[in-house]
Amino acid sequence: MQPDTAAAAAGLPQPALQGTPGLRLANAQGDSALVALQGAQVLSWVAGGRERLYLSPRAALDGHTAIRGGIPVCWPQFNQRGPLPKHGFARNLPWQPLPEQPGDRPEGAALPAMVRLQLADDAGTRAQWPAGFAAQLTVTLGPGSLRVALQVRNTGAAAADAWDFTGALHTYLRVDDVEQVRLEGLDGCDRWDALTDARARQQGPVAFAGEYDRVFGAPAGPLHLRDGAHALEITQSASLANTVVWNPGAALCARLPDMPADGYRAMLCVEAAQIDQPVTLAPQTQWQGWQALRVLS
């Protein structure tokens, strides 16, 4: 789909994918990204002539159902660890694009290389979670790189308005064949296996044969995803203390209505997360966490 250059020049949302309202990013190197207004969710990142994110061909793009793939923002709750719907409400709600700032759009470019979107509490969110907040997601497209940063602020005024949250940048990476993938950089990290409720320490690279769902203590250094001739470097902020690695495997994938039966082969989730220890945010304070992806080959 060709971008609506008039809308882009005016800074207006454009159809990102199949009519889904969103924003397009591009740079001089030919890289591009698509960000849906629903959930401020990155749906596509093309770098080095290759799509680097996985978006299920059966993903719901109806404006309110959780979208399977890309980079969902799971907030203010990870998974079902709390009273909210699975992975919280941020990924299902429409976010508002913020005005461009100097430097967001390179000189002469039809599209920006950085976008910011915001979500604030309203009657609907307070009915689920009685907290005053302002969230902002910044997506930055660099040469062969993508950075997604989530910032949240407690807008409450009284001491009693403090609140806790967990969350994740639930990144779906596209791979050629997950059974040939190796994820390096978690050696020596503590891990919890969500399938067996077993705790251990990772030894060597992570490999995949069947369903995989583990929460690691985040490493101090970068991860390297080796996918045949392709490789990515993955880093995250120290403010996100966990790294989640997930693949549904054949049996679970076949039961997911928004995934093709063999979709598990083409994806691997490597998520920058805050799960084990919720963040407590006092009134008028803020927190930020980010994940960065860089093409190595």
N, C-alpha and C positions, 0 to 999 in steps of 0.2 A: 504494500500500500504506500503511495507517495504521500509525504507529509503535506498538510495544509499550510503552505508557507505564509499566507496572509494571517492565518490564526496564530502561527508561530511568531510572526513579527509583532503581533499585538499582545503576545504573552498569554494567549487564551488556551484552555485545554483543547486537545485534538483527539480524534478517535485513535486510541492506542492499538487496539486489536479487536477485530470483529465488532466494531462499533462501541467498544468499551471506552468511556471517557478517560483520557490520560494525557501524558506529556511525553514528547520525544526529545532525546538528547543525541548529539552527534559531535564529532571532532574532526580535525583536519586529517587524521590518520585513517579515516573511514570507519572508525568504531561507532557504535550506536547503542542506545538503550531505550526501552519503553517503560514508563511508570504509570500504572493505573491510579486514578483518583481513589478508587475503592481500596482502602487499606494502605494507601501510599506504597503499593506493592510493585516492585520491579518485576516485569514479566519477561523481559528479554535483555540480554547483553551480548552483542556481537563484537568480538575482538579478534584481530588477526584473521578475518574472513570466516570465523566459525562461531556458531551459537554456543555460548558457554553455560547457559542456564537451561534447566529442564522445565518445560511447561506441558502438562498433560494435554494431549489432544482432546480429552474428554472433560477438561476443566470447565466448571460452571462460570460463565461470564455474564451473569444476570444482574450484577450490581449490588448483590447483598449476600449471596452464598460464598463461603470460603473458596478461594481460588487455589486449585492444586498445582503448585509449581512456582517458579520464580523465587522471590524472596518475601514471603509473608512476614509481617510484623506481629509477633505473638506478644500481646501486652493487654492488660496488666497482670495476666496470669499465664503461666506455662502449663500446657496440657490440661489435666483435670485436677490440678493441685490447688483447689480452692472452690469457692461457691459459684464462680462464673462459668459460662459455657466454655467448652474446650478451647484453650489458647486465647481466652479473653475476647474482647469485642472490637479491638482496634482494626483487625484485619477485615472486618465485615462492613465498616462504616465509611462513608465518603469523607476524604480529607480535602482541605482547601489549599490550592496552590498559592504561595506567597509571591509578591512582586519580585521580578528579577533585580539583582544588585549588580553594580559595576564588576565586570570580570566573569560573570556567569556565562555570557555569550561572547566568545572570541570575536575580535574585530572582523567584520565582513561575513560572519557566519549567519546562516538562516535559522539555526537552532542553537539553544544553549547547551553547555556542557555540564551545568549544575542546576538542579532544581531543589526547591524546598517546599514541603507541604506541612500543613498543621491540622491538629485535631484538638478540640477543647471540650470540656464537659458540657452537657446540656441535660435537659429533663430526661431524655432517654437513657443516657449513661448513668445518671444519678439514680435512676430507678433500679439499676443493676448493681451499682457500686457508688455509694454516697461519698464521692471524693471530688474536690475541685482540682483540675489539672489542665495543663496546656502541654501538648506533645508536638514535637517538630521532627520531621525526617528530612535529612539532606542527602541527596544522591549526587555523587560527583563522578563524572566520566573522564578518565585520563587516558593517555596513550597506553593501550594494553592493560588498563586497570579500571576497577570500579570500587568505590567506597560508599558504604551506606552507614549513616550515623543517626542514631535515635537520641533525642534530648527530651527529657520530661521535667516539668516544673510543678511543684505543689503550689497552687494559687490560693490555698486557704490562709486565713489570718490568725486564727487562735491556735494555741499550743495543742489543743485537742484535735486539731485538723490534720495531724500527722497520719500518713498511711504507708502501707507496705506494698511492694509489687515484686513479681517475677516476670520473666519474659525471655524472648529469643528473636534473633534474626534467623529465620528458619530456611536457610539457603538450599535450594535444590540445584545441584550442579549436573550438567549434562555430561555423560560419559559414553564411550563406545560400547563397553561391556563391563559391567560392574565386577564380574568374577575375575577380570584381568587387572582391576584397579588395585593400587597400593597407596595407602595414606601414611605418610611418614611425618614424624615430629611429635608423636604422642608417647614414645618410648619412655617408660618410667613414671607416667602419669597414673594417678589413682583413677579407677573406673568403677562404675556401677552398671551391671547388666540388668536392664529393665525386663528382660524376658525370663531370667532365672532368679532375680533378686540376689545376685551374688556380687561380692566386692573383691577386687583384685588389683594388681598393678600391671599396666600394659607392658609387654615385652616385644620389642621390634615393631615393624610396620603393621598396620591394620589391613587385613585382607577379608574378602567377603565370599561366603558360600552359604546362601540361605538368609533368612530374616536376621537383621542386625539392628539392635537398639541399645546404645550404651551412652552413659553420661560420664564424661571425663572431667577431671580437674584441668583447667585450661593450661596449656604449656606456656613457658616464658617466651619461646621463640616461635618462628613461623611453622606452619604445616606445609607439606608439599604433596599434592595430589598427582600421582603418576598414572596416566591413562594412555597406555601405548606410546605413540609418538607425541602425545600432548601432556602438558604439565601446567599446574597452577600453583602459585604461592598464596596461602591463606593466612591472614593475621587478624588479630582482634585486640580491642582495648583491654587493659588490665581491669577495668571496671566490670567486665563480663568474665566471671570466674569459672565458667563451665564451657565445655565444647561437647555438643551432642552430635553423634554420628548415627545415621539411620538409613536403612534400606528395608522395604517391606518384604522382600523375598517373593517367591512365586505364589505361595499359598495365600498370604495376606493380600497381595496385589490383586489376585483374582477375585477377591471379595470386595474390593474398593470400587464403588460404582463410577468414580470419576477418574479411573486409571484403566488403560488397556491391560490385558492379562500379562503381556510381556513388558510392560512399562518399567518394571523394576530394573530391568537390564540396562536401561539408558540413563539412570539417575542415581545420585548419591547425595543425601543431605549432610552437610557439614555446617553446624549451627553455632554461632556465637551466642551464649546464653547465660542467664543468671537464674539458677534453679535451687541449688542446695541451701543458699542463704538469701532470703528475701532482702531487698533493699528497703530501708526505712527512710522516708523523705519527710523532713520537717517542713512546716509552712514556710513559703517564700524561699525555698532552696530548690536546686535542680541537680540532675544527674545526666550523664551522657555515656553512651556506649556505641562502639562501631565495629564493623567488620570490613576488611579490605581484601580484594582479590586482584592478583597480578598474573598476567600470562607469562609463563616461562618458555613455552613452545606450543 
